[in-house]
Amino acid sequence: MRMIMSFHSKAISLSSISMSKLSQIKLVAILFAALSFTDRSTTASPNHRQYNMGDLVPLYVNKVGPLNNPSETYYYYDLPFCRPDPVIQKKESFGEVLNGDRLTNALYELKFRENITGKTLCQKRLRVPEVAKFRDVVSEDFYFQMYFDDLPLWGFIGKVEEESEILGEEGPKYYLFKHVQFNALYNGDRVVEIHAFSDPNHVVEIKEDAEIDVTFTYSVIWNESAAKFENRMDKYTRTSSVPIIRQIHWLSFINSIVIIVLLMGLLALLLMRRLKNDMRKCADGDEEEEDKEVGWKYVHGDVFRRPPNLSLFCAVLGVGTQLLTLVFVLFLLAFLGVLYPYNRGALFTSLVLIYSLSSVVGGYIAASFHNQFAETGWERSVRLVGILYLGPFVVTASILNTVAISYGATAALPFGTIILILLMCTCVAIPLLAFGGVIGYRFRSEFQAPCATKRFPREIPPLAWYRKTPCQMFIAGLLSLSAIVLELHHLYASMWGYKICTLASILFITFILVILLTSMLSVGLTYIQLSVEDHEWWWRSMLCGGSPAIFMFGYSIYFYARSNMNSFMQLSFFIGYNACMCYAFFLILGTISFRASLMFVRRIYQAVKSE
C-alpha cells in the first residue's frame, strides 16, 4: 500500500526503475501470455486445418470416466488400452489443465478421405488384474473421450448384459468393445464432423478370473457434407437433439418470463399506490393519519446512519460489483463467439483473467463507498475484498484438489498450475486491487443524504416475527426461485451433464429478469421495514437480496438427489463448486438489492423534503 501511495505522491523518473521492477513487468507479461494461449481453439485460423487427400489428421485420446459422474475422469491410459511407444502428452493451455483435459497421442491413424476397414490397432493379452479393471469400468458405464481435429467425440468401453432366465445363466455378462468405427464428414479440404461408434457386434466377454487375448481394431468411413467449416461447432450448442424437448424448454422459458413480469408488475402497482397515499397524507398535513400509517417519515433522522461493520459492508459491495462485472464480461464473450461449448479451457482461462483484472473494480467500489462515511480505515475494506470470496474459494478448491489427487483423477491440478495461479494473484490481482482502492480514496466524495442524521439513534419498536430478517429472506428467496426454477434446472443439467441444455442468450435474459425481480422485492421489503419505523435497512436489504442464492443451493441438493451421481468424489465436487457459485450469486444479488433499496430510500425522502 505504501509503495502505491508514494507512487501518487511523487514522480518517478524512468532512469530510477530498477532491474527488479523490470523483471516483475516481464513476469506479468509472461503470465498473461501463458493464460491467453489458446492455440487449440476450434475457431483458430482455418488454414491450420486444411488437408490434402492422404494427410494424417491429428487424433488425441483424452480421458475416461463413469457416465453418471462427470467430474470423476481419469487418464485414458490408466486402462490397459493399446499404448503407443512412447506416450507423449500434448502441451496444454492453462484453461485445459483446469478443465481436466489430458490429451495424449494414440495409435489410431486417420488419414483425410481414406476409408479403412477392420485395421488392427494392436493385439494384446489381458492379464487377470487388467481384466478385472475392465470389468469394473464396464460395470460403471465408463466412456472414453477423444479429440479429432479439435472436435470432441465419445464412445463406450463395453456393455453389460443382465441375467437371462431363459438360458439359465447366473449373473450379468460383461463385454469389452474391441472395435471402434469412426464416421468422419468433410467439406472440401476440411473436417466438419466426427462420430465414434463402439461396434456391439465386435465384443469379447471378460470373465473375472481368466486371461484373454484381444485384437483391437478400428474402421474409418469418410463422407462429404454440405456443412460449413465455420459452423461445425453448431451441433454442440443446440439445446437438444429432440424437437419435443426443445419445445418444452422454450415453453418453460416463456412461462418463467410471464411469471416474473406479472410478479414485478403486481409489486410495482401495490408499492406505487401505497406510496402515493403516503405522499398525499404528508402533503395534507393530517398528523393523526400520519401517525397511523406513515411510519417511515419519522425515521428520516436515522435512515441514512452508517451501517454497522462498515468495512465488511463495503467489502461485500466491492466483491459483489466485481463478480457482477465478471458475469457481464462472460456473457459478452459468449455473444462474440469466444466462449462456446467444448472450447477446451476457454471458460476457465476467461474466469481467471477477468477475475484478476476486475479486482480494480472491487477495490475502487469498496474504498470509494467507505470514504463516503469515514476517511480512515478504507484499507481494511480493500483487504477484505481480496479474501471475502477468494479465501473460501481457495480453501474449497484445495480440499477438492486433495480429493482428486487421492482418486488419481485428471481434475487434480499439477504443481506448476498451482504456482501459476499463485503468481497471477500475487502479480496481477493484488496490485490491481490496491490500485483500485487508491483510486477510490483519491476520488472520494461525501455521502449525499437528503436528511440530516440525528446524533442518537431512534429506538426500534418490537417487531412481529414475520417482519424480521429471516422471514423476509425466506419470502424473497422463495419468490425468486419459483420464477427461475425451470431455467435453474437446465443450468444444472448443462453444468453436471454432457449436453448443453440451455443457451447463453436465454441465460442472459433470465439473469436480467432476476436482477429486476430482486430489485423490486428489495424495494418492497425495505418499504415495509421502514413503515414500522425500523431504520436498520442496510444489511437487511443485502441479505434479502442474496437469499435466492441460498434457495439455489438447496435446489442443487435436490438435483443431486434425483440424479444418478453416486461417488464421493462427484459429491464433493458437486457440493463444493455449487456452494462457491451460489455464494458468488449471493454477493452479486445482495449488492444489486442494496443499490436498488438505496435509490428508493433516497428518492422517497427527497420527495418528503421537497414537500
C-alpha positions as semicolon CSV with decimal commas, in nm:
position;residue;x (nm);y (nm);z (nm)
1;M;0,000;0,000;0,000
2;R;0,277;0,245;0,095
3;M;0,457;0,189;-0,233
4;I;0,138;0,269;-0,424
5;M;0,073;0,580;-0,211
6;S;0,425;0,704;-0,273
7;F;0,375;0,646;-0,644
8;H;0,094;0,901;-0,635
9;S;0,274;1,146;-0,407
10;K;0,590;1,195;-0,615
11;A;0,702;1,143;-0,971
12;I;0,942;0,863;-1,055
13;S;1,185;0,914;-1,338
14;L;1,241;0,644;-1,598
15;S;1,604;0,621;-1,506
16;S;1,520;0,516;-1,150
17;I;1,336;0,197;-1,249
18;S;1,531;-0,093;-1,105
19;M;1,602;-0,425;-1,266
20;S;1,371;-0,593;-1,015
21;K;1,074;-0,390;-1,137
22;L;1,160;-0,462;-1,496
23;S;1,169;-0,833;-1,418
24;Q;0,832;-0,803;-1,243
25;I;0,682;-0,638;-1,552
26;K;0,824;-0,918;-1,769
27;L;0,679;-1,177;-1,532
28;V;0,331;-1,023;-1,558
29;A;0,359;-1,019;-1,937
30;I;0,460;-1,385;-1,938
31;L;0,166;-1,473;-1,714
32;F;-0,081;-1,304;-1,945
33;A;0,072;-1,474;-2,246
34;A;0,053;-1,813;-2,079
35;L;-0,307;-1,767;-1,972
36;S;-0,424;-1,635;-2,306
37;F;-0,252;-1,908;-2,506
38;T;-0,542;-2,085;-2,678
39;D;-0,390;-2,222;-2,995
40;R;-0,617;-2,526;-2,969
41;S;-0,938;-2,334;-3,021
42;T;-1,160;-2,471;-3,293
43;T;-1,215;-2,118;-3,415
44;A;-0,848;-2,075;-3,494
45;S;-0,726;-1,999;-3,839
46;P;-0,885;-2,241;-4,088
47;N;-0,553;-2,257;-4,274
48;H;-0,419;-2,479;-3,995
49;R;-0,693;-2,734;-4,067
50;Q;-0,674;-2,774;-4,443
51;Y;-0,577;-3,121;-4,560
52;N;-0,494;-3,294;-4,885
53;M;-0,612;-3,644;-4,952
54;G;-0,399;-3,885;-4,751
55;D;-0,282;-3,628;-4,495
56;L;-0,279;-3,752;-4,138
57;V;-0,547;-3,576;-3,933
58;P;-0,445;-3,541;-3,567
59;L;-0,635;-3,756;-3,316
60;Y;-0,565;-3,743;-2,943
61;V;-0,711;-3,955;-2,666
62;N;-0,816;-3,752;-2,364
63;K;-0,978;-3,923;-2,068
64;V;-1,217;-4,189;-1,943
65;G;-1,479;-4,178;-1,673
66;P;-1,810;-4,314;-1,542
67;L;-2,113;-4,181;-1,727
68;N;-2,301;-4,087;-1,409
69;N;-2,010;-3,892;-1,253
70;P;-1,893;-3,623;-1,497
71;S;-1,632;-3,479;-1,259
72;E;-1,465;-3,815;-1,199
73;T;-1,239;-3,861;-1,500
74;Y;-0,910;-4,049;-1,534
75;Y;-0,620;-4,066;-1,775
76;Y;-0,702;-4,265;-2,087
77;Y;-0,403;-4,493;-2,042
78;D;-0,493;-4,573;-1,683
79;L;-0,686;-4,851;-1,853
80;P;-0,489;-5,121;-2,040
81;F;-0,564;-4,994;-2,390
82;C;-0,321;-5,019;-2,680
83;R;-0,043;-4,774;-2,598
84;P;0,198;-4,601;-2,836
85;D;0,567;-4,606;-2,758
86;P;0,641;-4,354;-2,625
87;V;0,326;-4,197;-2,476
88;I;0,356;-3,824;-2,541
89;Q;0,126;-3,582;-2,362
90;K;0,019;-3,286;-2,571
91;K;0,119;-2,945;-2,437
92;E;-0,194;-2,792;-2,289
93;S;-0,307;-2,442;-2,216
94;F;-0,381;-2,314;-1,868
95;G;-0,757;-2,348;-1,912
96;E;-0,732;-2,703;-2,046
97;V;-0,547;-2,812;-1,734
98;L;-0,815;-2,655;-1,514
99;N;-1,078;-2,832;-1,724
100;G;-0,918;-3,169;-1,655
101;D;-0,811;-3,233;-2,016
102;R;-0,504;-3,453;-2,058
103;L;-0,453;-3,510;-2,430
104;T;-0,202;-3,774;-2,538
105;N;-0,105;-3,937;-2,865
106;A;-0,267;-4,258;-2,990
107;L;-0,205;-4,546;-3,229
108;Y;-0,508;-4,457;-3,441
109;E;-0,413;-4,325;-3,785
110;L;-0,695;-4,142;-3,959
111;K;-0,590;-4,007;-4,297
112;F;-0,800;-3,747;-4,473
113;R;-1,063;-3,905;-4,705
114;E;-0,908;-4,252;-4,683
115;N;-1,152;-4,523;-4,574
116;I;-1,022;-4,804;-4,353
117;T;-1,198;-5,130;-4,270
118;G;-1,102;-5,351;-3,980
119;K;-0,747;-5,228;-3,935
120;T;-0,564;-5,385;-3,643
121;L;-0,467;-5,140;-3,372
122;C;-0,281;-5,396;-3,160
123;Q;-0,301;-5,748;-3,027
124;K;-0,295;-5,761;-2,651
125;R;-0,310;-6,033;-2,389
126;L;-0,502;-5,906;-2,090
127;R;-0,381;-6,042;-1,758
128;V;-0,619;-6,112;-1,472
129;P;-0,573;-5,770;-1,299
130;E;-0,629;-5,594;-1,633
131;V;-0,943;-5,797;-1,699
132;A;-1,070;-5,710;-1,351
133;K;-1,006;-5,342;-1,418
134;F;-1,201;-5,357;-1,744
135;R;-1,485;-5,540;-1,567
136;D;-1,505;-5,266;-1,307
137;V;-1,519;-4,981;-1,559
138;V;-1,769;-5,162;-1,783
139;S;-1,998;-5,219;-1,484
140;E;-1,987;-4,843;-1,413
141;D;-2,065;-4,744;-1,776
142;F;-1,727;-4,588;-1,844
143;Y;-1,690;-4,381;-2,160
144;F;-1,384;-4,253;-2,344
145;Q;-1,328;-3,910;-2,494
146;M;-1,101;-3,822;-2,784
147;Y;-1,034;-3,515;-2,998
148;F;-1,014;-3,542;-3,373
149;D;-0,902;-3,220;-3,542
150;D;-1,009;-3,048;-3,217
151;L;-1,360;-3,193;-3,243
152;P;-1,469;-3,393;-2,935
153;L;-1,602;-3,745;-2,971
154;W;-1,719;-4,005;-2,723
155;G;-1,779;-4,379;-2,708
156;F;-1,841;-4,653;-2,454
157;I;-1,579;-4,903;-2,343
158;G;-1,809;-5,201;-2,301
159;K;-2,157;-5,321;-2,217
160;V;-2,333;-5,534;-1,959
161;E;-2,598;-5,794;-2,033
162;E;-2,815;-5,881;-1,737
163;E;-2,906;-6,234;-1,632
164;S;-3,105;-6,434;-1,886
165;E;-3,359;-6,664;-1,719
166;I;-3,432;-6,840;-2,048
167;L;-3,080;-6,970;-2,083
168;G;-3,048;-7,034;-1,712
169;E;-2,738;-6,818;-1,683
170;E;-2,644;-6,673;-1,349
171;G;-2,538;-6,314;-1,306
172;P;-2,469;-6,047;-1,567
173;K;-2,219;-6,082;-1,850
174;Y;-1,952;-5,820;-1,918
175;Y;-1,837;-5,746;-2,272
176;L;-1,547;-5,532;-2,390
177;F;-1,579;-5,349;-2,720
178;K;-1,278;-5,430;-2,934
179;H;-1,373;-5,238;-3,249
180;V;-1,429;-4,863;-3,293
181;Q;-1,580;-4,716;-3,609
182;F;-1,510;-4,352;-3,693
183;N;-1,757;-4,174;-3,921
184;A;-1,599;-3,851;-4,044
185;L;-1,760;-3,580;-4,256
186;Y;-1,567;-3,333;-4,468
187;N;-1,638;-3,028;-4,678
188;G;-1,370;-2,957;-4,935
189;D;-1,037;-2,985;-4,761
190;R;-1,165;-2,950;-4,404
191;V;-1,315;-3,179;-4,141
192;V;-1,660;-3,067;-4,026
193;E;-1,791;-3,354;-3,812
194;I;-1,680;-3,677;-3,645
195;H;-1,858;-3,962;-3,466
196;A;-1,726;-4,274;-3,292
197;F;-1,925;-4,594;-3,251
198;S;-1,827;-4,891;-3,039
199;D;-1,950;-5,180;-3,252
200;P;-2,165;-5,417;-3,040
201;N;-2,102;-5,694;-3,292
202;H;-1,730;-5,695;-3,213
203;V;-1,706;-5,776;-2,844
204;V;-1,519;-6,012;-2,619
205;E;-1,653;-6,145;-2,292
206;I;-1,439;-6,059;-1,993
207;K;-1,458;-6,308;-1,711
208;E;-1,338;-6,241;-1,362
209;D;-1,051;-6,486;-1,330
210;A;-0,937;-6,559;-1,683
211;E;-0,676;-6,411;-1,911
212;I;-0,791;-6,332;-2,264
213;D;-0,633;-6,238;-2,596
214;V;-0,792;-5,935;-2,762
215;T;-0,732;-5,790;-3,106
216;F;-0,834;-5,423;-3,105
217;T;-0,938;-5,291;-3,446
218;Y;-1,090;-4,979;-3,597
219;S;-1,253;-4,857;-3,917
220;V;-1,283;-4,514;-4,076
221;I;-1,557;-4,402;-4,314
222;W;-1,543;-4,061;-4,483
223;N;-1,848;-3,889;-4,630
224;E;-1,891;-3,549;-4,789
225;S;-2,111;-3,291;-4,616
226;A;-2,255;-2,953;-4,708
227;A;-2,194;-2,817;-4,357
228;K;-1,957;-2,522;-4,345
229;F;-1,633;-2,537;-4,151
230;E;-1,721;-2,217;-3,965
231;N;-2,041;-2,379;-3,834
232;R;-1,902;-2,717;-3,736
233;M;-1,948;-2,648;-3,364
234;D;-2,317;-2,566;-3,401
235;K;-2,426;-2,919;-3,320
236;Y;-2,264;-2,887;-2,979
237;T;-2,455;-2,567;-2,899
238;R;-2,803;-2,698;-2,975
239;T;-3,027;-2,708;-2,671
240;S;-3,138;-3,061;-2,757
241;S;-3,141;-3,301;-3,044
242;V;-3,505;-3,391;-2,972
243;P;-3,757;-3,132;-3,103
244;I;-4,012;-3,213;-2,830
245;I;-3,761;-3,145;-2,552
246;R;-3,654;-2,822;-2,721
247;Q;-4,017;-2,712;-2,743
248;I;-4,073;-2,789;-2,374
249;H;-3,762;-2,587;-2,288
250;W;-3,888;-2,282;-2,475
251;L;-4,231;-2,315;-2,315
252;S;-4,074;-2,329;-1,970
253;F;-3,860;-2,025;-2,050
254;I;-4,163;-1,826;-2,167
255;N;-4,352;-1,940;-1,858
256;S;-4,069;-1,809;-1,636
257;I;-4,073;-1,474;-1,814
258;V;-4,451;-1,439;-1,773
259;I;-4,432;-1,521;-1,402
260;I;-4,151;-1,273;-1,342
261;V;-4,318;-0,992;-1,539
262;L;-4,654;-1,043;-1,365
263;L;-4,489;-1,056;-1,024
264;M;-4,289;-0,739;-1,087
265;G;-4,598;-0,562;-1,224
266;L;-4,803;-0,656;-0,917
267;L;-4,530;-0,542;-0,679
268;A;-4,485;-0,213;-0,864
269;L;-4,860;-0,145;-0,869
270;L;-4,908;-0,211;-0,498
271;L;-4,599;-0,017;-0,399
272;M;-4,681;0,287;-0,612
273;R;-5,038;0,305;-0,483
274;R;-4,921;0,286;-0,122
275;L;-4,653;0,550;-0,176
276;K;-4,897;0,788;-0,341
277;N;-5,127;0,757;-0,042
278;D;-4,837;0,823;0,196
279;M;-4,720;1,126;0,000
280;R;-5,072;1,267;-0,012
281;K;-5,109;1,234;0,365
282;C;-4,775;1,405;0,416
283;A;-4,879;1,686;0,185
284;D;-5,221;1,729;0,355
285;G;-5,057;1,765;0,695
286;D;-5,304;1,540;0,877
287;E;-5,088;1,448;1,179
288;E;-5,334;1,189;1,314
289;E;-5,332;0,996;0,985
290;E;-4,956;1,030;0,954
291;D;-4,904;0,877;1,297
292;K;-5,114;0,579;1,194
293;E;-4,986;0,496;0,851
294;V;-4,675;0,695;0,752
295;G;-4,425;0,548;0,996
296;W;-4,128;0,569;0,757
297;K;-4,142;0,951;0,770
298;Y;-4,038;0,958;1,137
299;V;-3,711;0,771;1,089
300;H;-3,568;1,027;0,848
301;G;-3,304;1,118;1,105
302;D;-3,178;0,759;1,128
303;V;-3,238;0,602;0,790
304;F;-2,907;0,728;0,647
305;R;-2,698;0,638;0,951
306;R;-2,386;0,445;0,851
307;P;-2,431;0,068;0,875
308;P;-2,256;-0,139;1,144
309;N;-1,943;-0,328;1,039
310;L;-1,877;-0,068;0,771
311;S;-1,559;-0,231;0,640
312;L;-1,728;-0,567;0,586
313;F;-2,031;-0,399;0,427
314;C;-1,810;-0,210;0,182
315;A;-1,616;-0,527;0,104
316;V;-1,938;-0,710;0,017
317;L;-2,031;-0,425;-0,218
318;G;-1,686;-0,437;-0,376
319;V;-1,679;-0,814;-0,429
320;G;-2,040;-0,818;-0,549
321;T;-1,969;-0,549;-0,807
322;Q;-1,651;-0,728;-0,917
323;L;-1,835;-1,056;-0,967
324;L;-2,120;-0,878;-1,147
325;T;-1,863;-0,729;-1,385
326;L;-1,719;-1,076;-1,440
327;V;-2,061;-1,221;-1,528
328;F;-2,140;-0,948;-1,780
329;V;-1,800;-0,982;-1,948
330;L;-1,850;-1,358;-1,976
331;F;-2,187;-1,301;-2,143
332;L;-2,023;-1,055;-2,381
333;L;-1,755;-1,307;-2,476
334;A;-2,023;-1,571;-2,533
335;F;-2,216;-1,340;-2,765
336;L;-1,895;-1,258;-2,954
337;G;-1,832;-1,629;-3,011
338;V;-1,519;-1,650;-2,795
339;L;-1,686;-1,885;-2,546
340;Y;-1,882;-2,182;-2,671
341;P;-1,935;-2,544;-2,559
342;Y;-1,634;-2,777;-2,573
343;N;-1,390;-2,495;-2,646
344;R;-1,137;-2,658;-2,419
345;G;-1,026;-2,437;-2,135
346;A;-1,156;-2,107;-2,276
347;L;-1,411;-2,060;-1,997
348;F;-1,165;-2,129;-1,715
349;T;-0,898;-1,908;-1,871
350;S;-1,152;-1,628;-1,907
351;L;-1,266;-1,669;-1,547
352;V;-0,913;-1,637;-1,408
353;L;-0,818;-1,344;-1,633
354;I;-1,140;-1,146;-1,585
355;Y;-1,148;-1,202;-1,210
356;S;-0,788;-1,083;-1,179
357;L;-0,841;-0,777;-1,398
358;S;-1,172;-0,684;-1,235
359;S;-1,002;-0,667;-0,895
360;V;-0,952;-0,299;-0,965
361;V;-1,332;-0,261;-0,972
362;G;-1,374;-0,431;-0,636
363;G;-1,103;-0,220;-0,473
364;Y;-1,244;0,103;-0,614
365;I;-1,604;0,036;-0,507
366;A;-1,507;-0,070;-0,154
367;A;-1,273;0,225;-0,095
368;S;-1,498;0,489;-0,252
369;F;-1,808;0,379;-0,057
370;H;-1,613;0,353;0,268
371;N;-1,473;0,704;0,225
372;Q;-1,822;0,847;0,195
373;F;-1,860;0,781;0,569
374;A;-1,503;0,779;0,703
375;E;-1,167;0,895;0,567
376;T;-0,972;0,632;0,758
377;G;-0,999;0,255;0,763
378;W;-1,064;0,210;0,390
379;E;-0,755;-0,009;0,364
380;R;-0,929;-0,275;0,572
381;S;-1,224;-0,274;0,334
382;V;-0,991;-0,326;0,040
383;R;-0,812;-0,612;0,215
384;L;-1,145;-0,778;0,290
385;V;-1,235;-0,758;-0,080
386;G;-0,931;-0,971;-0,155
387;I;-1,028;-1,250;0,086
388;L;-1,408;-1,234;0,115
389;Y;-1,472;-1,455;-0,188
390;L;-1,128;-1,575;-0,291
391;G;-1,048;-1,706;0,057
392;P;-1,339;-1,955;0,086
393;F;-1,296;-2,048;-0,279
394;V;-0,925;-2,131;-0,235
395;V;-0,999;-2,340;0,075
396;T;-1,274;-2,529;-0,109
397;A;-1,062;-2,580;-0,421
398;S;-0,770;-2,707;-0,210
399;I;-0,987;-2,967;-0,039
400;L;-1,134;-3,080;-0,371
401;N;-0,789;-3,096;-0,527
402;T;-0,676;-3,322;-0,243
403;V;-0,975;-3,550;-0,308
404;A;-0,892;-3,559;-0,681
405;I;-0,528;-3,647;-0,606
406;S;-0,638;-3,933;-0,382
407;Y;-0,854;-4,067;-0,667
408;G;-0,581;-4,016;-0,927
409;A;-0,829;-3,815;-1,137
410;T;-0,746;-3,567;-1,412
411;A;-0,920;-3,294;-1,211
412;A;-0,614;-3,280;-0,983
413;L;-0,411;-2,969;-1,060
414;P;-0,039;-3,010;-1,132
415;F;0,207;-2,824;-0,912
416;G;0,305;-2,591;-1,195
417;T;-0,055;-2,481;-1,247
418;I;-0,093;-2,404;-0,877
419;I;0,224;-2,192;-0,888
420;L;0,091;-2,008;-1,195
421;I;-0,235;-1,929;-1,013
422;L;-0,045;-1,800;-0,710
423;L;0,174;-1,581;-0,930
424;M;-0,135;-1,449;-1,105
425;C;-0,287;-1,347;-0,772
426;T;0,037;-1,200;-0,641
427;C;0,148;-1,011;-0,951
428;V;-0,184;-0,909;-1,105
429;A;-0,490;-0,938;-0,880
430;I;-0,343;-0,792;-0,559
431;P;-0,171;-0,490;-0,725
432;L;-0,487;-0,409;-0,923
433;L;-0,696;-0,442;-0,607
434;A;-0,467;-0,198;-0,426
435;F;-0,464;0,036;-0,724
436;G;-0,843;0,041;-0,734
437;G;-0,851;0,118;-0,361
438;V;-0,613;0,411;-0,407
439;I;-0,821;0,549;-0,693
440;G;-1,136;0,519;-0,480
441;Y;-0,961;0,704;-0,196
442;R;-0,825;0,977;-0,423
443;F;-1,161;1,050;-0,583
444;R;-1,366;1,013;-0,265
445;S;-1,680;1,211;-0,202
446;E;-1,918;1,265;0,088
447;F;-2,237;1,067;0,126
448;Q;-2,522;1,279;-0,006
449;A;-2,815;1,220;0,230
450;P;-3,143;1,409;0,175
451;C;-3,196;1,427;0,552
452;A;-2,959;1,508;0,835
453;T;-2,871;1,220;1,065
454;K;-2,955;1,261;1,433
455;R;-2,690;1,226;1,697
456;F;-2,855;0,938;1,881
457;P;-3,037;0,653;1,703
458;R;-3,411;0,618;1,737
459;E;-3,536;0,318;1,931
460;I;-3,684;0,047;1,709
461;P;-4,024;-0,080;1,827
462;P;-4,073;-0,456;1,880
463;L;-4,134;-0,637;1,551
464;A;-4,363;-0,927;1,474
465;W;-4,190;-1,248;1,365
466;Y;-4,299;-1,205;1,003
467;R;-4,131;-0,864;0,988
468;K;-3,790;-0,990;1,097
469;T;-3,494;-1,066;0,869
470;P;-3,524;-1,449;0,845
471;C;-3,887;-1,435;0,736
472;Q;-3,820;-1,164;0,478
473;M;-3,522;-1,358;0,344
474;F;-3,744;-1,665;0,309
475;I;-4,011;-1,469;0,118
476;A;-3,760;-1,303;-0,118
477;G;-3,572;-1,624;-0,185
478;L;-3,879;-1,838;-0,243
479;L;-4,043;-1,590;-0,482
480;S;-3,725;-1,552;-0,686
481;L;-3,660;-1,926;-0,702
482;S;-4,017;-2,004;-0,810
483;A;-3,972;-1,772;-1,109
484;I;-3,642;-1,922;-1,231
485;V;-3,655;-2,283;-1,111
486;L;-3,705;-2,427;-1,461
487;E;-3,409;-2,242;-1,609
488;L;-3,206;-2,329;-1,300
489;H;-3,274;-2,696;-1,368
490;H;-3,148;-2,660;-1,727
491;L;-2,839;-2,478;-1,600
492;Y;-2,751;-2,756;-1,356
493;A;-2,819;-3,016;-1,626
494;S;-2,568;-2,838;-1,851
495;M;-2,307;-2,798;-1,578
496;W;-2,325;-3,154;-1,447
497;G;-2,413;-3,340;-1,762
498;Y;-2,291;-3,396;-2,115
499;K;-2,546;-3,196;-2,315
500;I;-2,589;-2,824;-2,346
501;C;-2,946;-2,780;-2,226
502;T;-2,964;-2,402;-2,244
503;L;-2,823;-2,112;-2,445
504;A;-2,625;-1,805;-2,342
505;S;-2,899;-1,574;-2,472
506;I;-3,163;-1,746;-2,259
507;L;-2,939;-1,735;-1,952
508;F;-2,871;-1,366;-2,008
509;I;-3,241;-1,277;-2,034
510;T;-3,314;-1,484;-1,724
511;F;-3,030;-1,315;-1,535
512;I;-3,160;-0,968;-1,625
513;L;-3,511;-1,063;-1,514
514;V;-3,374;-1,199;-1,185
515;I;-3,193;-0,868;-1,130
516;L;-3,517;-0,673;-1,190
517;L;-3,721;-0,905;-0,969
518;T;-3,460;-0,890;-0,691
519;S;-3,461;-0,510;-0,710
520;M;-3,841;-0,493;-0,690
521;L;-3,860;-0,733;-0,396
522;S;-3,583;-0,547;-0,215
523;V;-3,759;-0,214;-0,259
524;G;-4,089;-0,359;-0,139
525;L;-3,938;-0,526;0,168
526;T;-3,738;-0,213;0,255
527;Y;-4,055;-0,004;0,236
528;I;-4,236;-0,247;0,467
529;Q;-3,945;-0,233;0,709
530;L;-3,933;0,146;0,718
531;S;-4,311;0,163;0,759
532;V;-4,279;0,003;1,105
533;E;-4,005;0,253;1,196
534;D;-3,720;0,004;1,161
535;H;-3,437;0,214;1,018
536;E;-3,167;-0,057;1,012
537;W;-3,229;-0,150;0,648
538;W;-2,875;-0,155;0,511
539;W;-2,773;-0,510;0,596
540;R;-3,126;-0,645;0,571
541;S;-3,166;-0,529;0,210
542;M;-2,842;-0,704;0,123
543;L;-2,935;-1,027;0,298
544;C;-3,285;-1,037;0,148
545;G;-3,144;-0,971;-0,198
546;G;-2,889;-1,252;-0,168
547;S;-3,136;-1,503;-0,023
548;P;-3,230;-1,656;-0,364
549;A;-2,874;-1,795;-0,375
550;I;-2,948;-1,996;-0,059
551;F;-3,251;-2,148;-0,229
552;M;-3,039;-2,214;-0,538
553;F;-2,801;-2,418;-0,328
554;G;-3,092;-2,603;-0,169
555;Y;-3,227;-2,687;-0,514
556;S;-2,883;-2,816;-0,615
557;I;-2,903;-3,069;-0,332
558;Y;-3,243;-3,178;-0,462
559;F;-3,099;-3,202;-0,814
560;Y;-2,817;-3,425;-0,692
561;A;-3,057;-3,649;-0,501
562;R;-3,265;-3,700;-0,816
563;S;-2,963;-3,766;-1,038
564;N;-2,758;-4,083;-1,086
565;M;-2,435;-3,934;-0,950
566;N;-2,302;-4,164;-0,680
567;S;-1,930;-4,140;-0,593
568;F;-1,772;-3,949;-0,304
569;M;-1,554;-3,750;-0,540
570;Q;-1,851;-3,646;-0,752
571;L;-2,046;-3,549;-0,439
572;S;-1,751;-3,344;-0,313
573;F;-1,710;-3,157;-0,640
574;F;-2,084;-3,104;-0,678
575;I;-2,131;-2,963;-0,328
576;G;-1,807;-2,764;-0,325
577;Y;-1,834;-2,586;-0,658
578;N;-2,209;-2,533;-0,631
579;A;-2,151;-2,373;-0,291
580;C;-1,891;-2,139;-0,443
581;M;-2,122;-2,050;-0,732
582;C;-2,420;-1,983;-0,506
583;Y;-2,201;-1,777;-0,271
584;A;-2,098;-1,564;-0,569
585;F;-2,463;-1,512;-0,664
586;F;-2,539;-1,422;-0,302
587;L;-2,283;-1,142;-0,317
588;I;-2,399;-1,027;-0,663
589;L;-2,771;-1,020;-0,584
590;G;-2,708;-0,872;-0,239
591;T;-2,515;-0,585;-0,397
592;I;-2,786;-0,522;-0,656
593;S;-3,055;-0,538;-0,387
594;F;-2,881;-0,281;-0,170
595;R;-2,823;-0,044;-0,462
596;A;-3,192;-0,062;-0,557
597;S;-3,302;-0,001;-0,197
598;L;-3,061;0,291;-0,160
599;M;-3,201;0,459;-0,472
600;F;-3,555;0,405;-0,346
601;V;-3,487;0,539;0,005
602;R;-3,311;0,846;-0,130
603;R;-3,599;0,912;-0,369
604;I;-3,882;0,898;-0,115
605;Y;-3,701;1,111;0,142
606;Q;-3,607;1,366;-0,122
607;A;-3,976;1,382;-0,215
608;V;-4,077;1,432;0,151
609;K;-3,813;1,703;0,195
610;S;-3,926;1,891;-0,116
611;E;-4,288;1,883;0,001
